[in-house]
Amino acid sequence: GSGLGVVLTPTVGTAVMYRIGCQAPFALGVKLDSSNILNTSNNPRFFPWVCPKTGSISEINIGVGTAQASTNLLIGIYEDNNGLVGTQIATASISVAATGYYSTTTISGTNSLTANEQYWFGHVADTSRSTLQLYQLKDDQVLCTMPTTSLSQEPPYALYSSDTNSLPTSPTIAGATGSGRLYCGIKIS
């Protein structure tokens, strides 16, 4: 392990899947809540994660609970900017037109990550949401570590920008949201 409390899945050959959506210090486990699936938004969502090892992302995985025809989930990896979402360094796209677990090995951009550095995972559908629902981490395992403007606000699990159905290269954060954290994983080689 990395010493950061990173949750690892079993090794398959030489590849290890890091479940970054549920890694410490931002979450407490890997329990999938497939009955409480994430209703995606038309605005990008961003959550922090700490890179478990130096290398490049070779694969990104997500789970689709309710599909949406002719739709892709846009994924962005962002640098950290003093605890907030910084500049996009890598992008990917995964079709969400069918239910199940899906991955992509086509990752564009710099995609050079450093161990023990904080990054941000951004995601949004490329068309207006109608039926799309993604698997999320069980709510009681996500820690409320996101900045917020009010203690009366719903516990924030992700930040969002006001962009619509696209991932900006340098997002302007519009606020925090209590919507669940995406259940996703990456492989780093």
Sequence and secondary structure as in RCSB ss.txt:
>XXXX:A:sequence
GSGLGVVLTPTVGTAVMYRIGCQAPFALGVKLDSSNILNTSNNPRFFPWVCPKTGSISEINIGVGTAQASTNLLI
GIYEDNNGLVGTQIATASISVAATGYYSTTTISGTNSLTANEQYWFGHVADTSRSTLQLYQLKDDQVLCTMPTTS
LSQEPPYALYSSDTNSLPTSPTIAGATGSGRLYCGIKIS
>XXXX:A:secstr
  SS   B   BTTB EE GGG TTTBS   EEEEEEEE  SS EEEEEE SSSB EEEEEEEEEE  TT EEEE
EEEEEETTEEEEEEEEEEEE SSSEEEEE   EE   B TT EEEEEEEESS  SS EEEEE GGGB   S  S 
TTS   SEEEES  SS  SS  EEEEE S  B EEEEE 
